[in-house]
């Protein structure tokens, strides 16, 4: 008995010592929005159980295929998504790097899009980062626009021998963050079944163009990731302050030019060298990337399916996009800028008539999270870019017609499908001050299709074909 009591005393002493030393929960636990909210409530003495969202992603009786398909308007239905990759272990992507094709490798029979396996050329995002480059919300009057000259003393040479600006450290995130205020927060999530149905697209009129073309470019199995943005932050490493997934052009980074894109290889079929990219989604339950200076912590989740669909216009035929046309959609700083340029659309498979513009969806078990990103499709007829990367193109009105003085071009719609952890435990990469707000979702595109392929796309759309 004495020996037993002695052992208990030693164990108790060890526990007290651990508490005195300061043992704390793992960083991953606090970076999980659900766990962080509970920790904040504990610290504030307010446990408010009604603000906690349990892992309720999943009543089996609420299978997504029980959602009546006739709830969706006919022109709202999404194209068949590319077959999801089944290799769960390698679907997690870490760090940066440009994927390069190894010509010695044989075709991968498991890749539904006919792509080759590619070696990864790691390039860890530099910890130095600019304060301002916003890939989707540049204000032409903002003196911090990355296209404006900066202090010439803050320059180096890029790998192509050109002078380049080096990104400065982010002022809003430090390695000492304990994740409690990184975001997102439990209130940034919503059960998809609580979102009201809506009509996503305008009805197509008699003179409208009903066809579609789907670019087959894969799901970034080659691991092409970096935190650059050559459209709004050219010549800057880590100009986006968050990691991008790329499909299409294999050379895309912060130093890309029309010439370098045209000379590169691609993951797309039919010689489409266009570049398509978007911020990654992360699993916040996993303790990974924990020392990221911009607060983009967690394990990258690669999309299980990527659909790149070019669509017509509700009231007119479309004309060809010019080569090297650059487009952005959404606002990466909508959390602080407001919703004027926000274009986020979140939903779940089986519930695509329910769209949330400002909350992450909690999907029933068996349903995947969808990001729907529509690009502007009313072109001014002259320019391939503009100072704020927006005024050379615009969106159709509520009736689907393009504004006067513009002409309809094929509208790119990205549909990204993800298998995410249960509960409010995932987030999109973002600028640190945006706190991973779902309203900041955005994407970028540069058209590098051969002219012949673009004409084929236009023909498919105007003739009402599905290509």
C-alpha positions in Angstrom: 0.0 0.0 0.0 2.8 2.4 0.9 4.5 1.7 -2.4 1.3 2.4 -4.3 0.7 5.7 -2.5 4.3 6.6 -3.2 3.8 5.9 -6.9 0.6 8.1 -7.0 2.5 10.9 -5.3 5.3 10.8 -7.9 2.7 10.8 -10.7 0.9 13.7 -9.2 4.1 15.6 -8.8 4.9 15.1 -12.4 1.5 16.5 -13.4 2.1 19.6 -11.2 5.6 20.0 -12.7 4.2 19.9 -16.2 1.6 22.5 -15.4 4.2 24.8 -13.8 6.5 24.4 -16.8 3.7 25.5 -19.1 2.6 22.5 -21.2 0.0 23.8 -23.7 -2.1 22.2 -26.4 -0.4 21.5 -29.7 -0.5 24.4 -32.1 -2.6 22.4 -34.6 -5.3 22.2 -31.9 -5.5 25.9 -31.6 -5.2 26.5 -35.3 -8.3 24.4 -35.8 -11.2 27.0 -35.8 -13.4 24.8 -33.7 -10.7 24.3 -31.1 -9.6 27.9 -31.2 -13.2 29.1 -30.5 -13.4 26.8 -27.5 -10.1 28.1 -26.2 -11.1 31.7 -26.7 -14.3 31.0 -24.8 -12.4 29.3 -22.0 -10.0 32.3 -21.7 -12.9 34.7 -21.6 -15.0 32.6 -19.2 -17.7 32.3 -21.7 -18.2 28.8 -23.0 -21.4 29.7 -25.1 -22.2 26.2 -26.3 -24.5 27.6 -29.0 -21.6 29.1 -30.8 -19.7 25.8 -31.1 -20.3 23.9 -34.2 -19.7 20.2 -33.6 -18.5 17.7 -36.2 -22.0 17.5 -37.6 -21.0 17.4 -41.1 -22.6 14.1 -41.4 -26.0 12.7 -40.6 -26.0 9.7 -42.8 -29.7 10.1 -43.6 -28.9 13.4 -45.2 -26.9 11.9 -48.1 -26.4 14.5 -50.8 -27.9 12.3 -53.4 -31.3 12.8 -51.6 -31.3 16.4 -52.7 -33.9 16.5 -55.5 -32.0 17.3 -58.7 -35.1 19.2 -60.0 -34.5 21.9 -57.5 -31.8 23.3 -59.7 -32.6 25.4 -62.7 -31.7 23.6 -66.0 -29.0 26.1 -66.9 -27.5 25.9 -63.4 -26.3 22.4 -63.6 -22.6 21.9 -63.5 -20.5 19.8 -66.0 -19.3 16.4 -65.1 -16.3 16.9 -62.9 -13.0 15.3 -63.7 -12.5 12.0 -62.0 -11.1 12.6 -58.5 -7.6 11.5 -57.8 -7.6 8.5 -55.5 -4.1 8.8 -54.1 -4.9 10.3 -50.8 -1.4 10.2 -49.3 0.2 12.3 -52.0 -2.7 14.7 -52.3 -1.3 16.8 -49.5 1.0 19.5 -50.9 3.6 21.3 -48.8 5.6 24.4 -49.4 6.2 26.0 -52.8 7.8 25.0 -56.0 7.3 24.8 -59.7 6.4 21.4 -61.1 8.5 20.4 -64.1 7.8 17.7 -66.6 10.3 14.9 -66.8 10.3 13.7 -70.4 11.8 10.4 -69.4 8.8 9.5 -67.4 6.0 7.4 -68.9 2.4 8.4 -68.9 0.6 7.8 -65.6 -2.3 5.4 -66.1 -4.0 6.7 -63.0 -4.3 10.2 -64.3 -7.6 10.6 -65.9 -6.6 13.7 -67.9 -3.6 11.9 -69.6 -1.0 13.9 -67.8 2.5 12.8 -66.9 3.9 12.5 -63.5 6.3 15.4 -62.7 9.2 15.9 -60.4 8.9 18.6 -57.9 11.4 21.4 -57.8 11.0 22.7 -54.3 11.0 26.4 -53.8 10.0 27.4 -50.3 8.2 30.7 -50.2 10.5 33.4 -48.9 9.6 34.7 -45.5 9.9 38.2 -46.8 6.7 39.4 -48.3 5.2 42.6 -49.6 2.7 44.4 -47.4 0.4 45.3 -50.2 0.2 43.2 -53.4 -3.4 42.1 -53.5 -4.0 39.8 -56.5 -7.6 40.8 -56.8 -8.1 44.1 -55.2 -5.5 46.5 -56.5 -6.6 50.2 -56.4 -4.9 52.2 -59.2 -4.7 55.1 -56.8 -3.0 53.1 -54.1 0.6 54.2 -53.9 1.5 50.7 -52.7 0.3 49.1 -55.9 3.0 46.4 -56.7 3.3 47.8 -60.2 4.5 51.1 -59.0 8.2 51.6 -58.4 9.4 50.9 -54.9 12.6 51.9 -53.0 15.4 51.0 -55.5 17.5 49.9 -52.6 15.1 47.0 -52.0 15.9 45.2 -55.1 17.8 42.1 -56.3 18.2 40.2 -59.5 15.9 37.4 -60.5 17.0 34.1 -62.0 16.6 35.6 -65.4 19.1 38.4 -64.6 16.4 41.2 -64.3 16.2 43.5 -61.3 13.3 42.4 -59.1 11.6 43.8 -55.9 11.9 41.6 -52.8 8.8 41.3 -50.8 8.8 42.9 -47.3 7.7 41.1 -44.2 4.0 41.0 -43.4 3.2 43.5 -40.6 0.2 41.6 -39.3 1.5 38.1 -38.5 4.4 36.8 -36.4 5.7 33.4 -35.6 4.6 34.0 -32.0 0.9 33.9 -33.0 -0.9 31.2 -31.0 -3.5 30.8 -33.8 -6.4 32.0 -31.6 -7.0 35.1 -33.8 -5.8 33.8 -37.1 -9.3 32.9 -38.3 -11.5 31.7 -39.7 -14.0 31.5 -36.8 -16.9 29.2 -36.1 -19.3 31.9 -37.3 -17.6 31.8 -40.7 -19.2 28.4 -41.3 -22.8 27.4 -42.1 -24.7 24.2 -42.6 -25.4 24.1 -46.3 -28.9 22.9 -45.6 -29.6 26.2 -43.9 -28.6 28.2 -47.0 -31.6 29.4 -49.1 -31.9 28.2 -52.7 -31.2 30.7 -55.4 -30.8 30.9 -59.1 -27.2 31.1 -60.0 -27.4 32.0 -63.7 -29.6 34.2 -65.9 -32.0 32.3 -68.3 -30.6 32.0 -71.8 -32.6 33.9 -74.4 -33.3 33.2 -78.0 -30.1 34.9 -79.2 -28.0 33.5 -76.4 -25.1 31.1 -76.8 -25.8 27.8 -75.0 -22.7 25.7 -75.7 -19.8 25.0 -73.4 -16.1 23.9 -73.6 -14.3 22.2 -70.8 -10.5 22.6 -70.6 -8.9 19.3 -69.4 -5.9 20.4 -67.3 -5.8 18.1 -64.3 -5.8 18.8 -60.6 -2.1 19.9 -60.0 -0.8 16.4 -59.2 2.6 17.7 -60.3 2.7 20.0 -57.3 3.0 23.4 -59.0 2.6 25.8 -56.1 4.1 29.2 -55.2 2.9 32.3 -53.4 3.5 34.6 -56.4 1.2 36.5 -58.7 2.6 37.8 -62.0 -0.6 39.6 -62.9 -0.8 42.1 -60.0 2.7 41.7 -58.4 5.1 41.1 -61.3 8.7 40.5 -60.4 7.9 39.9 -56.7 8.5 36.7 -54.8 5.7 35.9 -52.3 3.7 38.7 -53.8 0.4 37.1 -52.9 1.2 36.3 -49.3 -0.6 32.9 -49.7 0.1 29.7 -51.7 -1.5 29.2 -55.1 -2.4 26.0 -56.9 -1.7 26.1 -60.6 -2.9 24.0 -63.5 -2.1 24.5 -67.2 1.1 26.4 -67.9 4.0 24.8 -66.1 6.2 27.8 -65.8 3.9 30.3 -64.0 5.5 32.3 -61.2 6.0 35.9 -60.2 8.3 36.5 -63.1 6.2 35.1 -65.9 5.8 37.2 -69.1 3.8 36.6 -72.3 6.9 35.3 -73.9 7.8 32.8 -71.1 4.2 31.5 -70.9 4.1 31.0 -74.7 7.4 29.0 -74.6 6.4 26.7 -71.7 4.8 23.3 -71.5 1.4 22.7 -70.1 -0.8 20.1 -68.2 -3.8 21.0 -70.4 -4.9 19.0 -73.5 -5.1 20.5 -77.0 -2.0 22.7 -76.5 -3.8 25.1 -74.1 -0.9 26.9 -72.4 -3.2 29.1 -70.4 -2.5 29.5 -66.7 -5.3 28.9 -64.1 -4.6 29.5 -60.4 -6.3 30.0 -57.1 -5.4 30.0 -53.3 -5.1 26.6 -51.8 -7.4 25.2 -49.2 -5.9 23.8 -45.9 -6.8 21.2 -43.3 -6.5 23.1 -40.0 -6.6 20.0 -37.9 -3.1 19.1 -39.1 -0.1 20.8 -37.5 1.7 21.7 -40.7 3.3 24.9 -42.0 3.1 26.2 -38.4 5.8 28.8 -38.8 4.3 30.5 -41.8 4.9 34.3 -41.3 1.6 35.1 -43.0 -0.5 32.7 -40.8 -1.4 30.2 -43.6 -1.1 27.2 -41.3 -2.3 23.7 -41.8 -1.9 20.9 -44.4 -2.7 21.8 -48.1 -5.7 19.9 -49.5 -5.5 19.3 -53.2 -8.7 19.5 -55.1 -10.2 16.1 -55.9 -11.7 17.5 -59.1 -11.1 20.7 -61.2 -13.6 21.7 -63.8 -12.6 24.6 -66.1 -15.7 25.4 -68.1 -16.0 28.1 -70.7 -19.6 29.2 -71.2 -21.7 31.4 -73.4 -23.7 34.6 -72.9 -27.4 34.7 -72.1 -28.3 37.2 -74.7 -25.7 37.1 -77.5 -23.0 35.1 -79.3 -19.5 35.3 -78.0 -16.3 36.5 -79.7 -12.8 35.1 -79.2 -10.7 36.2 -76.3 -7.4 37.9 -77.3 -4.3 35.9 -76.6 -2.6 36.9 -73.3 -5.8 38.4 -71.9 -5.5 38.5 -68.2 -8.5 38.1 -65.9 -9.0 38.1 -62.1 -12.2 37.3 -60.2 -13.1 38.1 -56.6 -11.2 40.2 -54.1 -8.5 38.8 -51.9 -9.0 41.6 -49.5 -12.8 41.7 -49.4 -12.8 41.1 -45.7 -11.5 44.7 -45.3 -12.4 46.2 -48.6 -16.0 45.3 -48.5 -18.0 43.2 -51.0 -17.9 45.4 -54.1 -15.6 43.1 -56.0 -16.2 39.9 -54.0 -17.2 36.9 -56.1 -16.9 34.0 -53.6 -19.4 31.2 -54.0 -19.3 28.2 -51.7 -21.5 25.2 -51.8 -21.6 21.3 -51.6 -22.0 18.6 -54.2 -25.7 17.7 -54.3 -26.7 21.2 -53.1 -25.5 23.4 -55.9 -28.8 25.4 -55.8 -27.6 26.7 -52.4 -24.8 29.1 -52.7 -23.1 30.9 -49.8 -21.1 34.1 -50.7 -19.5 34.7 -47.4 -19.4 31.4 -45.3 -17.7 28.1 -45.6 -20.2 25.3 -46.1 -20.6 22.4 -43.7 -21.6 19.5 -46.0 -23.4 16.3 -45.1 -21.3 13.1 -45.0 -20.4 12.0 -48.5 -20.8 15.5 -50.0 -17.7 17.5 -51.1 -17.1 21.2 -50.6 -17.3 23.2 -53.9 -15.7 26.5 -54.8 -17.4 28.2 -57.8 -15.4 31.0 -59.3 -16.9 32.9 -62.3 -14.7 35.3 -64.3 -15.7 38.5 -66.0 -16.9 38.0 -69.6 -17.6 41.4 -71.1 -14.5 42.7 -72.8 -13.8 46.2 -73.9 -12.6 45.0 -77.3 -9.1 46.5 -77.1 -7.1 45.8 -74.0 -5.6 42.6 -72.5 -5.1 44.2 -69.1 -5.7 47.4 -67.2 -4.1 49.3 -64.3 -6.4 47.7 -61.7 -6.8 44.5 -63.7 -10.6 45.0 -63.8 -11.7 47.8 -66.1 -10.8 46.1 -69.4 -13.5 43.5 -68.6 -16.7 43.3 -66.6 -19.6 41.1 -65.6 -22.9 40.7 -67.4 -25.9 42.4 -65.8 -28.7 40.6 -64.0 -30.4 39.8 -67.3 -27.1 38.3 -68.6 -26.4 41.0 -71.1 -23.0 42.7 -71.4 -22.9 46.5 -70.8 -23.0 48.8 -73.8 -19.6 49.2 -75.4 -18.4 45.7 -74.5 -18.6 42.4 -76.2 -19.3 38.9 -74.8 -16.3 36.5 -74.6 -16.4 32.9 -73.3 -16.9 33.1 -69.6 -14.6 30.9 -67.5 -16.2 29.1 -64.6 -13.9 27.2 -62.2 -15.5 24.5 -60.1 -13.1 23.1 -57.4 -14.2 20.1 -55.4 -12.6 19.1 -52.0 -12.9 16.4 -49.4 -12.4 18.3 -46.2 -12.2 17.4 -42.5 -15.4 17.3 -40.6 -16.6 20.4 -38.9 -15.4 24.0 -39.1 -11.8 22.9 -39.6 -10.6 24.1 -43.0 -9.7 27.5 -44.5 -8.6 29.2 -47.7 -5.2 30.7 -47.8 -5.4 34.5 -47.4 -3.6 37.7 -46.6 -3.0 37.7 -42.9 -5.2 40.7 -42.1 -8.2 38.9 -43.8 -8.3 36.2 -41.2 -9.1 33.5 -43.7 -12.6 35.1 -44.3 -14.4 32.9 -46.9 -15.5 36.1 -48.7 -11.9 36.6 -49.9 -12.0 33.6 -52.3 -10.6 34.6 -55.7 -8.8 33.2 -58.8 -6.7 34.3 -61.8 -6.4 33.3 -65.4 -4.3 34.3 -68.4 -5.3 33.1 -71.9 -2.5 31.4 -73.7 -4.6 29.2 -76.0 -3.5 28.9 -79.6 -5.7 31.0 -81.8 -7.1 27.8 -83.5 -8.1 26.4 -80.2 -9.8 29.6 -79.1 -11.8 29.6 -82.4 -12.9 26.1 -81.7 -14.1 27.1 -78.2 -16.1 30.0 -79.7 -17.6 27.7 -82.3 -18.7 25.1 -79.7 -20.3 27.8 -77.5 -22.1 29.6 -80.3 -23.4 26.4 -81.9 -24.8 25.1 -78.6 -22.4 22.2 -78.4 -20.7 20.6 -75.4 -17.0 20.1 -76.1 
